[in-house]
Amino acid sequence: MTSHPELIEIKEGILGGTPVFVGTRVPIQTLIDYLEAGDRLDDFLEDFPTVSRDQAIGALEIAREALRVDASPSR
């Protein structure tokens, strides 16, 4: 998977190394939790205004990319 330093940051000093949106203390997992609960992306963005729409969509694209890589058959 490609690194996306403009979207996700992992630092021991920020929530013990939990992946967060860059420039925030909002865990990426929080976005996933919202969507799994049936909430809309707009609901998440309203509740976490420090996360931009571009960051949230970028994180979802990274997740999609990771799933594609993991689902690819080995050759």
N, C-alpha and C positions, 0 to 999 in steps of 0.2 A: 504494500500500500504506500502511496506517495505521502510524504510529510506535508502538512498544511499549517505552517507556523502562524499564519495570519488568522487562523480560525480557532485552533485548539492549543491550549498550553497545559503542560504537565510540570509542576514544580513542587518539590517536597514542602516548601513553605506555604503553598496555597492548598488548603483542604487536604493536607497530607499526601499530595501527589495525585489527587483525583483529577481526571481530565475536565477542564473548564473552558468556557468561551474566553478567548484572549481579552484581557483588559477587564475581566469580571471575576466574580467568585461563584458564578452560576455553573454547576456541573452539566456536562453534556447529557448525562443520564436523566436530568430533570426534564429536558425536552422529550426524550424517549418516553418517560413516564407519563407526561401530559398526553402525548399522542396515543399511547396504549390505553389510556383511560377514556379515550374518545373526545378529548378536548381538541379544539382547532389550534392551528399554528398562531392565529391572531390572539387567542386566549393566552398562550404562553408569552407572546411578545408583550402583551398588555401587562401581565404580571411581572415580567422581567425586562423592564425598559432599557437596561444596560446592554442587552443582546440585540443586535440589529437583525433585520429580516435576512440580509445577505449572509450573516454568520449562521443563522439557524438553517437556512436552505443549504449552505455549504456543508454543514455538519451532516445533514441528511444525505447529501450527495456522497460524502466520504463513506458513510455507512452502506449506501447502495453499492459503491465501488468495492468495498470490502466483501460484501456478500457475493458479488459476481466473481471475485477472485477465489473465494472459498468454495464456490459452487462449480468452478471450472474443473473438468476431469483431468487427472494427471496423465501425462503422456510419457 
